[in-house]
Every structure is written in C-alpha cells, then in structure tokens.
C-alpha cells in the first residue's frame, strides 16, 4: 500500500517505482540501532515519522516552513539528501523528541555539533518542546545566525 501511495504522489517525477528494486519499509523490528541499515534510508525514516505523527504531507511542510516543491523533491527523489537546516525544520514540524531527532539526523548523515550555535539552539528548542519554526528562526536571527 505504501509503495502504491508513493507511486501516486510521485507520478509526475519520471522516476520508475519498482518495489522489487527497493526493499523499503523492511526495517527490522527487533530493537533500534544507532546506525542506518542498508535496506532503509532517510526517506523511509521520514515517511515513518510522518505516518506516526498522523499529519498530512501538507501539514508537515507548512509547519516546517517549506514550499511544496522542495518537500516533494525530498519525498519523490529518494536519492536526494536534504540540507542540515531542512532536516532541522522537519524535526521541529514533526514535534520529534530529542532521541527521535538524533535518530532521524543519523539517517541524514548529520549530528548536533557543539561548535554550532544553530545546532545548539535547535537542540535546546527540541529538548524544551519549542516546535514553532517561526520562533526558532527568530531566535537564530536574534544572534545573527542564518534561519532555517
């Protein structure tokens, strides 16, 4: 069912959806690992978090402050790896806990850096359940950092 929905959402992308060529959604349920498994991807993990949240795609990209085209690129092109700030915005939009955020970031190949003020502000906001991207962007702008 998930592959069918993906095919419908990505119908105009020109990308062939072959469920045999990808083993999406088959992450082992026997405990969570801190490292990515070969048959899964950032896209799969993001999709899982969106489904768990109960939000629609539109709700997620609006809360993240993204436009539909940028979100669709992440959603339909599985080889596209989003930028760090985009991952932060998606984490805030999905209201992920700190542990869930760290896990999703690992799938994107990133981690919080103690040397980055942006990372520390986003980490603070996640830990204190401040999920409003506009408020986070205001905090970043107030200290002269680039917004999400």
Secondary structure, DSSP 4 states (H G I P E B T S, - for coil): -HHHHHHHHTGGG-----TTT--TT----SS--SS--TT--HHHHHHHHHHHHT--HHHHHHHTT--HHHHHHHHH-TT----HHHHHHHHHHTT--HHHHHHHHHHHT----TT-HHHHHHHHHHHTT---HHHHHHHHHHTTPPP-
